[in-house]
Structures are given as structure tokens and as C-alpha cells.
């Protein structure tokens, strides 16, 4: 039995329903990848600029929300999703972010009405502070990735993708702590679709776990540390990914920056580093599909400074 079934993802899709945007796909093989049959799932057009509301809202709708509302630790995108979910449901939100979180994300959190705390250098520091605070307030802690309901919510993206484009041979998906990737892997488990996770070379918790055959701690730094900077793969995510046979690939920071620039140049899309990592694997040759394979690339985040991307920074 897989930890997250298709039935569970179907139920999540019904639960979050019209609250989510049905994000589009675009064929971009020749322009971006030099491979004729590539489709991009533009999840960066989801509410708050990332896939994260799918899991956050699914979890919030399942649980009884206490008077203290919702709380979360986040590099930015998950916090935005929790703050947005709280606003939609009419409850308060308290979000803990690390120092690496971009100002654009912190400002957006406050604009959504969340109480924001900057706590520590990296995500794990923010998570520790969040847990201490949650013990005091009793708020519902919505973990960024390591929860079955969060994973099932993220899996609705893969369900949508299959509805839109039909059979896919390979899906490339960025991996931070494993929320989105395990949701995608859960949906495509026991099918012929290969799920390839993509991590930055300086933040590769799944690649390290895959090599060690168990979750291990890894150092975190680099261009995408705010969204792909988990020190350790989530325990539940590890079980889902390994049960589904997902395989890891890593990319350089330069490849991510190049992918961001290409998205702007050819599609006029502002894509954050974590959102561009999956595409970077294909563009850089870190992953090379067979000529006859149909490939899907999940573009999962838009929260970046447009001026920097347009300038190629």
C-alpha cells in the first residue's frame, strides 16, 4: 500500500475544489528545451504564486481550527499559502520565516494579514521557533511538507496535469522538503510515468537520502535555499517518494539562474529559483529524456524580484 493513494488525492481535489485555480499548461519544447515534446504546468499562477495553497487549504479544511488560528514555519511560499488560507477561512495566522526569506515574500505575508516572525538563519530554525510558539497558543500547525494531508493536496496538481495532457512519460518536479514531489509521485505511483525530482547542488536532502537509503541531514545554501532549503527530507515524504520509485537529479545554481532568464526571455514569466529548478535539469542536460518521451515540467513558484530576473541576475 502506498502512503498516499489516488483516492486520497481525489478526495483532496473535491475538498479544495473551486478554491484553487486550475492552472494552465503550455507547450514550450522548441523554445526552451530543444526537445519537441515538453509541456510546462504553470503552477506559478496559483494563488499566492506557488503550489502551496493546495496542501495548506486541504489540511485546514480537514481539521478543527482553534481560536488561535493557523501557524507555520516557511521559507516564504508555504507561509503565504497558510496566510492566504487563514484569510479565506476568516481565522488568524502566525508565520515563522528564516533570515534567507526574500523581502518580497515577507512583505506579501504581512499584506495577507499574517503575524510574521523572522527566526534563525534557515528553515529548520524557523520550524523550531514555530513549534515552541504553537505549544503556547494551541494554533493548528500546518507543516510545509511532512504531512499526509499536505501531500494529498499537492498531489491534486498531478491529477490536474494528467487531465490536461493525458499520458506523460516523465515528470520533472523541484524538491525542497518533498511536499510537491511526493504528491506528484503518489499520483503517478504504479503507472508508467517516471517522476524525477530536481534539487540544487547545495541543498539536496532527497539525493543524499537516496544515496544513504535513509533520511540524513545535509548542509543548505545557494540560490534556492529559501524554497528548496530543507535540512532533511520529510519522513512521510521519504516513504512516499521511495514507494513510488522517484529518482533524484541535482542542478547548479547557474543552471537555475539560466532557466529563470529563459522563462523570462521566451515566455515573459517571472519564475523564482525553486520554481525554475525542474526546468533547469532539462535545459542544462542534467536530465536527458529519450527522444520519443513526452516530458512534463512543473513550474511551481513565481515569488521573485522581476527586475533581477529581467536583468539576468
N, C-alpha and C positions, 0 to 999 in steps of 0.2 A: 504494500500500500504506500502511495506517495503521501507525504505530509500535507500537501495542499492539492486537493482533487479539482478536476474540471467542474464538478458540481458546486464546489465551494466558490469557485470563481464566478460561475453562472449566478449564484445567489448574491454575490457581491455586486455584480453588474445590475441585477434587478434592484438591489437596495439603494445604490447610489444614483442609478437611473439618470433622469434628466438634470440632476445637479451638476453632472460633468459635461464638458464639451466633447463631442465626437470629433476628435482631431483628424485632420486630413492626411492623406499620403500624396507624395509627388514622385514621379519617375525622374531620376536625375543621374542615371548611369553615365552617359557620354560626357556630360558637362563636368561632373565632379569626380568620377571614379575610373574612367577609362574602361568600364565594364558595362556592357549594354543593358543588362537586366538587373538594375538595382532600384529599389523603391525606398524612399525615406518616409518614416512615420513621424509627422511633425508634432510631437507631443509637447514641444516647447510652446505651443499655442494653447495649452491647457490653462485653466485658472491659475493665477499666481506665477505663470511662466515655467512650470515643470509638471512632471507626472505625479508629484507627491500628494495632491488632494485626493486622488483615488483611494490610497491606503488610509490616509488620515480620516477622511469622511466615513469610510466603511467601518473603521474601528469606533468612531464616535457614535455612529448610529446603532451599533450593537450594544454598547454599554450604557448604563445609567450614569448620567453626568452629574457629579456633585455640585454643590453651590460654589465651590472654588473654581469650577470650570475645567479647562484643559491645560496641560503643561507638556513641554517637550524640550529636549536638547537637540540642537541642529546646527549644521554649518550654514544654514540660511534657508534653503528651499523647503525642507520639512517644516521648519518653523513657520514659514509663510503659509504652508498648507494648513497647519494647525490653527494659526491665527485666522485664516480665511474661514475654516470650518467653524470655529468658535463664533465668528461674526454671523455666519449664515444661520447658526443654531441659536443665536442670542445668548451666549454664555461668555464669561471672561476667559482670557488666555494669558499664560505666562511662559516666555520662551527664553532659554539659555543658549547663548551662542559663544563660540570661541573667538579669540582675537583675529584669526585668519579670515573671518567672515567679511566679505566686501561691504563697504558702506552702503552700496545700492540696496543690498538685501536687508541690512539693519534698518535703514530708513523706511523701506517698504513694510517691514514688520510693524514699526511704530504707526505707520499710516493705516494699517489694518486694525489698530486699536489694541495690539498686544503690549503687555509689560515686558520689556526686554532687559536681560542681564547679560553683560559680557563677562564670561567666566573662564579664565585659563587660556592657554595657548592653542590647544587643539580640541577636537570634538569630544574626546574622552574626558577632558577636564570639565567641559560644559555639562556632559552627562552626569558626572559625579555631583556637581553642584545642583543640577536639576533633581536628582534623587533625594538629596538632603532636604531641599525645599518641599518636594512632594510629600515627604514624610510628615512635614509640619502642617501643610494645608489640606491634604487629602484630595487634591485635584487628580483628575484622570490623566495618568501619564501615557502619552501616545508615543511609543518608541519609533524611531525613524525607520527601522527596517526589521528588527528581530521580533516579529510577532505574526502569527498565522493570519490574523485579520488584515494586517497591513500588507502582507504578501499577496493575499487573495485580491485585495483592492488593486494592487499594482498589476496583477495578472489580467485584470479586465482590459488593459491596454493590448495585450497579446490576443485576447479574444476579439477585440475590435479589429486589429490588424488582419487577422485571418478572415474575418467577414468582408473586409475591404478588398483584399488582393488574392484570396484563395491560397493555393498551395505555395509554400515557401521552402526552399532547400536549406538556407542558412539565415539565422537572425543574429545580428551583431548588436550587443547592448552594453552600455557602460556599467561598471560595478564600483560602488563605494563600500557600503556595508553589506550589500546584497539584496536590498528590498525589491528593486525593479527587476534585476536579473533573475532572482529566484521566482518572482511572479511569472515572468516570461517563460522560464524553464518549466515551471509547474504546468502551464497551459500546454506546452509542446511536448511534455513527457509522454513516452510511449507512442510517439509519431516519428516520421522520417525527417523531421525538421531538426537541424543541428543548431544548438544555441552556443554562441561564442561570447564569452564575457571579455570586456576590454578594460584594462586598468592602466594608469600612469606608472611609469617605471619606478617612481619614488613613493608610490602608495599602492601596494599590490597585496592586499590581505588574502584574496582568494588564490592567486597564483602561488603564494607561499604556502597556504594551507593545502593546496592541491599537491605540491611537491612533498610536503611533510605528511600527507594523508590525515591531517587533523588541523583544526584551527590553531594558529600561532600568532603571537604578537609581531608586528612589523613596524619599522620606522615610517613616519609620514612627513612628507614635504612636497614641494613642487607646485606647478601651475594650477592643478585642480584639487588642491588639498581641502578647500572649503566644502566641496560637494562629494569628492571621492577620497576622503581622508580618514576612513575608519582604521583604527589601530589593529583591529581583529575582526575577521568575518563573523557575522551573527551566527549563533549556534543553530537556530532554526533555518537560517538561510543556507548554511553549510549542508545541512541534511537534505534540503530541497534541491540544491544545485547538484550534489553528488548523486542523489537518487535519479535525477533526470539526465545525468551524463554530460552536464555542461563542461566546456573546456575553456581555459584561460589564455588570453593573449595580452601582452603589455606593449605600450607605446611610449615614445619620448615626449617630453614637454614641447619640443619643437614641432613634432608631428601634430600635436593638439593645436598649437598656435596656427600652424599652416591650415589645418582643417577649418578653424574658425574663420580665417581670412577667405578661404574658398567658398564657404557658405555665404559670406557677405558679397563676394565678387560675383558669384553666379546666381544666387537666389535672393540676395538682399535680405538675408536672415541674420539677426544677431543671436549667436549661439555661445553660451558660456563654455568654459573649458570642459567641465564634466559632461555637458551635453554633446560636445564635439568629439569626445574620445572614441566612441564607437566608429564614427566615420573616419577618424584618423587611422585606425587599424587598416582599413581598406585603401585609403589614399596613399599611405606610406608603404604598403606592401607587407606590413606586419602580419596581416592575414591575406591569403590569396585564394579566392574561391576557384573551383573548376570552371572552365569556360561556359559550360552549359548550365551552371547552377543559378537559380533565382535567389537573390540576396535581398534581405530587408535590413535597413539600418535605422535604429531608433534614435531620434534626435530629441533628447529629453529635457533640455533646460535652456532658458533664454536670459537668465539674470546676470548680465554683464554690462560693462560700460560700452555703449555704442561707439563713442569717439575712439577708444583704444583699439577696438576691432577694426574699424574702418581704416585706421592708420597702420594696421598690421602689427600692433603691439601684443 
